[in-house]
Amino acid sequence: MSEDQLKAVGLKVTTPRIKILSLLSQLDQPHITAEQVYQALRDTGEDVGLATVYRVLTQFEQAGLVTRHHFNANSPLAGNQAIFELCDNHHHDHLLCLDCGQVKEFTNQTIEAEQARIAKQLGFTLEEHTLHLYGRCQSSDCPHRP
């Protein structure tokens, strides 16, 4: 994402916005809390306050640059914290490990079609939806797996 794209959504180009946007675009795991953004910036020597991180993430959400998620309270990623991810303009759902907090994104046209069918059957026009599935990953490196 470039400075021009920030301007295109009506945001001034500022150093904190550029640093946070750059960090979000470079993540291996695209789901991150504001506190994790703050800590990652601090770890690289950046001088951006936590309040600034929250403010910028809220501005990015309002501008359609990031999506805010509130995952189940039983998920290690939750704990009353919002999780942010860059918008990529394609719909996807989430599968979360209740032990380690791993998040996998997926799309499934059968599930999408069934949701639309159910909405229509119940007299709704489906405008948007989110699907979060919770389970326990089978990864051998899951730190909480027995």
C-alpha positions as CSV (number, residue, x, y, z in Angstrom):
1,M,0.0,0.0,0.0
2,S,1.4,3.3,-1.0
3,E,1.2,6.9,0.2
4,D,-1.1,7.6,-2.8
5,Q,-3.5,5.0,-1.5
6,L,-3.6,6.6,1.9
7,K,-4.4,9.9,0.2
8,A,-7.0,8.2,-2.0
9,V,-9.0,7.1,1.1
10,G,-8.8,10.6,2.6
11,L,-5.9,10.1,5.1
12,K,-3.0,12.4,5.4
13,V,0.4,10.7,4.9
14,T,2.0,10.7,8.4
15,T,5.0,8.8,9.7
16,P,3.0,6.7,12.2
17,R,0.5,5.8,9.4
18,I,3.2,4.7,7.0
19,K,5.1,2.7,9.7
20,I,1.9,0.9,10.8
21,L,0.7,0.2,7.3
22,S,4.2,-1.0,6.3
23,L,4.2,-3.4,9.3
24,L,0.8,-4.7,8.6
25,S,1.7,-5.5,5.0
26,Q,4.8,-7.4,6.0
27,L,3.3,-9.8,8.6
28,D,3.5,-13.5,8.2
29,Q,0.4,-13.9,10.3
30,P,-2.0,-11.2,9.1
31,H,-4.1,-11.1,12.3
32,I,-2.7,-8.9,15.0
33,T,-3.8,-6.9,18.0
34,A,-3.0,-3.2,18.5
35,E,-0.7,-4.2,21.4
36,Q,1.2,-6.5,19.1
37,V,1.5,-3.8,16.5
38,Y,2.8,-1.5,19.2
39,Q,5.3,-4.1,20.5
40,A,6.5,-4.9,17.0
41,L,7.2,-1.2,16.3
42,R,9.0,-0.8,19.6
43,D,11.1,-3.9,18.8
44,T,12.3,-2.2,15.7
45,G,13.2,1.0,17.5
46,E,10.2,3.0,16.3
47,D,8.8,5.7,18.7
48,V,5.1,5.3,18.2
49,G,2.8,5.3,21.3
50,L,0.1,2.8,22.0
51,A,-2.6,5.5,21.8
52,T,-1.4,6.4,18.3
53,V,-1.5,2.8,17.2
54,Y,-5.1,2.5,18.4
55,R,-6.1,5.8,16.7
56,V,-4.4,4.9,13.4
57,L,-5.9,1.4,13.3
58,T,-9.4,2.9,14.0
59,Q,-8.8,5.4,11.2
60,F,-7.6,2.6,8.8
61,E,-10.8,0.6,9.7
62,Q,-13.0,3.6,9.0
63,A,-11.2,4.2,5.7
64,G,-11.6,0.5,4.7
65,L,-8.0,-0.4,4.9
66,V,-8.2,-2.9,7.7
67,T,-10.9,-5.1,9.1
68,R,-11.5,-5.4,12.9
69,H,-12.5,-8.8,14.2
70,H,-13.7,-9.8,17.7
71,F,-13.0,-13.5,18.0
72,N,-14.6,-15.8,20.6
73,A,-13.5,-15.1,24.2
74,N,-12.2,-18.7,24.5
75,S,-9.6,-18.0,21.7
76,P,-6.1,-17.0,22.9
77,L,-6.3,-14.2,20.3
78,A,-9.3,-12.7,22.0
79,G,-9.2,-11.7,25.6
80,N,-11.5,-8.7,24.9
81,Q,-9.0,-7.4,22.3
82,A,-9.8,-6.6,18.7
83,I,-7.8,-8.3,16.0
84,F,-6.9,-6.4,12.8
85,E,-6.1,-7.5,9.3
86,L,-5.4,-5.6,6.1
87,C,-8.4,-5.6,3.8
88,D,-7.7,-7.6,0.7
89,N,-11.0,-7.2,-1.1
90,H,-11.8,-10.9,-1.2
91,H,-14.2,-12.6,1.2
92,H,-12.8,-15.3,3.5
93,D,-13.7,-17.0,6.7
94,H,-11.6,-17.9,9.7
95,L,-10.7,-21.1,11.5
96,L,-9.1,-20.5,14.9
97,C,-7.2,-22.9,17.3
98,L,-8.5,-22.6,20.8
99,D,-5.2,-23.7,22.2
100,C,-2.5,-21.7,20.4
101,G,-4.5,-19.0,18.6
102,Q,-3.4,-20.0,15.1
103,V,-5.8,-18.5,12.5
104,K,-6.3,-20.0,9.1
105,E,-8.3,-18.2,6.4
106,F,-10.4,-20.2,4.0
107,T,-13.0,-19.8,1.3
108,N,-15.6,-22.5,0.4
109,Q,-18.1,-21.9,-2.4
110,T,-20.4,-24.6,-1.0
111,I,-20.7,-22.9,2.4
112,E,-21.2,-19.5,0.7
113,A,-24.0,-20.9,-1.5
114,E,-25.7,-22.6,1.5
115,Q,-25.6,-19.4,3.5
116,A,-27.2,-17.5,0.6
117,R,-29.8,-20.2,0.2
118,I,-30.7,-20.2,3.9
119,A,-31.0,-16.4,3.9
120,K,-33.3,-16.5,0.9
121,Q,-35.4,-19.3,2.5
122,L,-35.8,-17.2,5.6
123,G,-36.8,-14.1,3.6
124,F,-33.5,-12.2,3.8
125,T,-31.2,-10.7,1.2
126,L,-27.7,-11.5,2.4
127,E,-25.6,-8.3,2.5
128,E,-22.6,-9.5,4.5
129,H,-21.5,-12.1,7.0
130,T,-18.6,-13.4,9.0
131,L,-17.9,-17.1,9.8
132,H,-15.5,-18.0,12.5
133,L,-15.0,-21.7,13.3
134,Y,-13.2,-22.7,16.5
135,G,-11.3,-25.9,17.1
136,R,-8.0,-27.4,18.1
137,C,-5.2,-27.5,15.5
138,Q,-3.4,-30.7,14.9
139,S,-0.1,-29.0,14.3
140,S,2.8,-30.9,15.8
141,D,4.4,-27.6,16.9
142,C,1.2,-26.3,18.7
143,P,2.6,-25.2,22.0
144,H,-0.5,-26.1,23.9
145,R,-1.2,-29.5,22.3
146,P,-1.1,-32.4,24.8
